[in-house]
Amino acid sequence: MNARIAVIPGDGIGREVIAEATRVLQALGGLALEPLPWSADHYLKTGITIPAGGYDTLRSFDAILVGALGDPRVPDNRHARDILLGTRFELDLYVNFRPVRLLDDRLCPLKNRTRRDVNFVVFRENTEGLYVGAGGRMRPDTDQEIAIQEEVNTYLGVHRIVRHAFDFAIAQGLRKVCMADKSNAMTHGHALWQRVFKELAPKYPMIEATHLYIDALAMLLVQSPDQFEVIVTNNLFGDIITDIGGALQGGLGMAASGNIHPGRTSMFEPVHGSAPPLAGKNIANPIGAILSAALMLDSLGRADDARRVERAVEEAVHTGETTRDIGGPLGTREAGAAILRRLR
Ligand SMILES: NC(=O)c1ccc[n+]([C@@H]2O[C@H](COP(=O)([O-])OP(=O)(O)OC[C@H]3O[C@@H](n4cnc5c(N)ncnc54)[C@H](O)[C@@H]3O)[C@@H](O)[C@H]2O)c1
């Protein structure tokens, strides 16, 4: 039976890159792709961000593929909050999986670094932290304004993401897991991360478990990315350091991600946003979206197809048949077509 995939292209370049990812998935076959119109346009037309029962609709699919959400016409980004963050929270997609792998030496912005040096994964906690929306504003828009944004860390939430990082390392034959927090300054919430990490590390004696403060990690990702294999951190820090990861891969257009609850409907999306200045110009790099589709294939048990897609992307990158952000001469559609040709 065909796996059913909900496809939410969303806004801006999200629509263009998802068109290319969709073509790749259609070429592989065995998938029923069902587009959903949820986006800024849809919200501005109907007043609806995600319809009643929308999260249940999403749960009924085998997986979800998203482009990007964000539009200057919706200044408070309400639709993106409901569609993207809402799905992460409502479907309890607690693992944000972001592989950082350099596909071609020439794309690395660091001096004398090669593919061997940039190959690690980041697990970002995806349902807690500073992104739960706890807090409030008193006397908004006055000189007396007080704004509070609270960070939520639960034992269950921290435990399951740290455990997932260790289990992934074991399953992949990796040896190193680094946990990053800011426990020197955030002495309540991040003391919990310390406690959980110290509790779990001894259960994985074959793994070298290390800790870094997030600011030191940011520096080391640039100075010596080769020392990392698996990184686990919270929602905000993971968001930020995976943009550094995107840069190490050649740019945000290259970076893929999965929002995962193991064994349940999960959501896959490029790391980048809707990039309004690029939208509608056929210049966005579709690789992050196509590699996100490959992560989705992996989650559907189609590892062979996932590797085929990755190989096709790598070949297109090596031969320079890419968009301009990574040095090629092609537009979004043509770069997508080059990957598709190699797949066939
Ligand atoms: N997951 C998401 O849907 C997501 C993630 C980040 C930002 N956003 C939203 O997207 C909007 C724009 O945010 P932003 O400008 O901070 O981030 P962005 O990722 O959209 O773009 C930042 C810059 O990165 C580069 N870039 C990103 N994707 C690219 C691609 N595929 N090809 C080539 N270059 C690419 C461009 O130079 C772009 O100007 C905002 O509304 C924001 O809230 C959404």
The ligand as a MOL file (V3000), in Angstrom:
LIG
                    3D

  0  0  0     0  0            999 V3000
M  V30 BEGIN CTAB
M  V30 COUNTS 44 48 0 0 0
M  V30 BEGIN ATOM
M  V30 1 N 10.9940 26.1350 9.5440 0
M  V30 2 C 10.5120 27.2670 9.0510 0
M  V30 3 O 9.4900 27.2650 8.3880 0
M  V30 4 C 11.2650 28.5320 9.2660 0
M  V30 5 C 12.5960 28.5260 9.6870 0
M  V30 6 C 13.2740 29.7360 9.7960 0
M  V30 7 C 12.6110 30.9330 9.5120 0
M  V30 8 N 11.3040 30.8810 9.1460 0 CHG=1
M  V30 9 C 10.5800 32.1030 8.7330 0
M  V30 10 O 11.0220 32.4430 7.4150 0
M  V30 11 C 10.9950 33.8720 7.2690 0
M  V30 12 C 12.3580 34.3600 6.8120 0
M  V30 13 O 13.3060 34.1140 7.8510 0
M  V30 14 P 14.8580 34.3660 7.7420 0
M  V30 15 O 15.1220 35.3330 6.6480 0
M  V30 16 O 15.3580 34.6530 9.0930 0 CHG=-1
M  V30 17 O 15.4880 32.9230 7.3760 0
M  V30 18 P 15.5370 32.1440 5.9900 0
M  V30 19 O 16.0880 30.7980 6.2650 0
M  V30 20 O 14.2340 32.1910 5.3130 0
M  V30 21 O 16.5770 32.9420 5.0890 0
M  V30 22 C 17.8200 33.4530 5.5380 0
M  V30 23 C 18.7920 33.5480 4.3630 0
M  V30 24 O 19.3490 32.2610 4.1190 0
M  V30 25 C 19.5120 32.0420 2.7480 0
M  V30 26 N 18.6780 30.9090 2.3280 0
M  V30 27 C 17.7320 30.2870 3.0660 0
M  V30 28 N 17.2100 29.2700 2.3860 0
M  V30 29 C 17.8200 29.2390 1.1970 0
M  V30 30 C 17.6960 28.4040 0.0500 0
M  V30 31 N 16.8470 27.3670 -0.0070 0
M  V30 32 N 18.4700 28.6800 -1.0160 0
M  V30 33 C 19.3440 29.6940 -0.9970 0
M  V30 34 N 19.5140 30.4990 0.0590 0
M  V30 35 C 18.7570 30.2850 1.1490 0
M  V30 36 C 19.1220 33.3260 2.0600 0
M  V30 37 O 20.2450 34.1320 1.9140 0
M  V30 38 C 18.1520 33.9530 3.0480 0
M  V30 39 O 18.0660 35.3210 2.8810 0
M  V30 40 C 10.5500 34.4370 8.6110 0
M  V30 41 O 9.1710 34.6640 8.5610 0
M  V30 42 C 10.8550 33.3100 9.5900 0
M  V30 43 O 10.0450 33.3400 10.7220 0
M  V30 44 C 10.6320 29.7190 8.9980 0
M  V30 END ATOM
M  V30 BEGIN BOND
M  V30 1 1 1 2
M  V30 2 2 2 3
M  V30 3 1 2 4
M  V30 4 1 4 5
M  V30 5 2 4 44
M  V30 6 2 5 6
M  V30 7 1 6 7
M  V30 8 2 7 8
M  V30 9 1 8 9
M  V30 10 1 8 44
M  V30 11 1 9 10
M  V30 12 1 9 42
M  V30 13 1 10 11
M  V30 14 1 11 12
M  V30 15 1 11 40
M  V30 16 1 12 13
M  V30 17 1 13 14
M  V30 18 2 14 15
M  V30 19 1 14 16
M  V30 20 1 14 17
M  V30 21 1 17 18
M  V30 22 2 18 19
M  V30 23 1 18 20
M  V30 24 1 18 21
M  V30 25 1 21 22
M  V30 26 1 22 23
M  V30 27 1 23 24
M  V30 28 1 23 38
M  V30 29 1 24 25
M  V30 30 1 25 26
M  V30 31 1 25 36
M  V30 32 1 26 27
M  V30 33 1 26 35
M  V30 34 2 27 28
M  V30 35 1 28 29
M  V30 36 1 29 30
M  V30 37 2 29 35
M  V30 38 1 30 31
M  V30 39 2 30 32
M  V30 40 1 32 33
M  V30 41 2 33 34
M  V30 42 1 34 35
M  V30 43 1 36 37
M  V30 44 1 36 38
M  V30 45 1 38 39
M  V30 46 1 40 41
M  V30 47 1 40 42
M  V30 48 1 42 43
M  V30 END BOND
M  V30 END CTAB
M  END
